[in-house]
Amino acid sequence: MTKTLIKQGDYVNGHRVEMVEMVDGEPHYLIAYFDWGANKPQSLSLPEHMVRDYVTAEDFEKAKRYER
């Protein structure tokens, strides 16, 4: 079984991870986003092999503090 470093609250591909689950031995990350075309919120279960970038929740909070 694969051990993932990404956890709930982290950010993948610019979206916050709402839940982490294993599907067929691969971690999947539930992300939520607003689809302007459909004009409503959407969710997506993103498999680990489709993750382009990743930021921990701690690093994201540090970056937010420096933006102010």
Buried (B, 14 or more C-beta within 10 A) or exposed (E): EEEBEBEEBBBBBEBBBEEBEEEEEEBBBBBEEEEEEEEEEEEBEBEBEEBEEBBBBEEEEEEEEEEE
